Amino acid sequence: MNARNILNADLHCHSVVSDGTLTPEELAERARRGGVELWALTDHDEIGGQQRAAAAARAHGMGYLTGTEISVTFAGETVHIVGLGFDDGDERLRKGLQSTRGGRAQRALEMAQGLAQVGIAGAYAGALEFVGNPDLISRTHFARFLVDTGICKDTSEVFRKYLTDGKPGFVPHRWATLKEAVQWISQAGGVAVIAHPARYKFTPNEEFALFTEFKLHGGQAVEVITGSHSAQESLKYADMAREFDLAASRGSDFHSPDESHTDLGILPYLPGELTPVWELLEARIR
């Protein structure tokens, strides 16, 4: 193991500002309890919690990188691109994120209509009860409503039965393009990262195209160690990082103590032969 990779960094998690259940301050405290040394809050298409997160990280003695997770449409799938270490006052980034958030409200209404057609009434109002930021209402909030009302036993069952492609509550949304997301992050001085690549249902050719186009537009890193990757998948994407000359990132994708399988701070370290993404961002750590 290379000493530069032995850093307990968690560079992917969510607060109530998007679809998490903890405040930025509560997340910072949980991260520090888990031994996290370098942290980033990466709310979906939103940077409204960044100042609070940075202040909380400082109070707990952790290094901090600004973060967000941008929703992208690529090859008909929703892909997530994490941005790290950017200037959170950058106007182009702020306007881009605002435009990406814009379609969520209409999408949520259409999701509720689909659920109503199979006998689940009041889903939109119910989902709003779990939303910290109404601009960012998402499938996760609908899932929490269906669990709370006893329709499903957990959020995994909700997604399987109601909220994935072909199910009653699924409504696709047109997000930012890959080029837009990478350039918003890069132009704001940050590093773009492909989030949890094993989660996407791409063919090998589609995945190769994703990595190729991402690199072409200025993307610089990929999540190798993340809460949803198996050990075998982490090895695969370590190889992809080497093949495409990308730095490696590490993050739990933590959302909630009751829902997330991986807590803050407990991930394996990055493989020693990879360049950790934080080496590209040393000047940006707060």
TAWOMO-V586568 format. One record per run of one state. SS is the DSSP state (helix for helix, strand for strand, loop for the rest). FROM is the first residue (numbers start at 1). TO is the last residue. If there is no record, write none. Layout:
ss: <SS	SS>
from: <FROM	FROM>
to: <TO	TO>
//
This chain:
ss: <loop	helix	loop	strand	loop	strand	loop	helix	loop	strand	loop	strand	loop	helix	loop	strand	loop	strand	loop	strand	loop	helix	loop	helix	loop	helix	loop	helix	loop	helix	loop	helix	loop	strand	loop	helix	loop	strand	loop	helix	loop	helix	loop	strand	loop	helix	loop	strand	loop	strand	loop	strand	helix	loop>
from: <1	3	6	9	11	13	14	24	34	38	40	44	45	50	60	63	65	67	75	77	85	91	102	104	117	123	129	134	137	139	149	155	164	176	177	178	188	191	195	197	200	204	217	221	227	231	244	247	252	254	255	276	277	285>
to: <2	5	8	10	12	13	23	33	37	39	43	44	49	59	62	64	66	74	76	84	90	101	103	116	122	128	133	136	138	148	154	163	175	176	177	187	190	194	196	199	203	216	220	226	230	243	246	251	253	254	275	276	284	286>
//
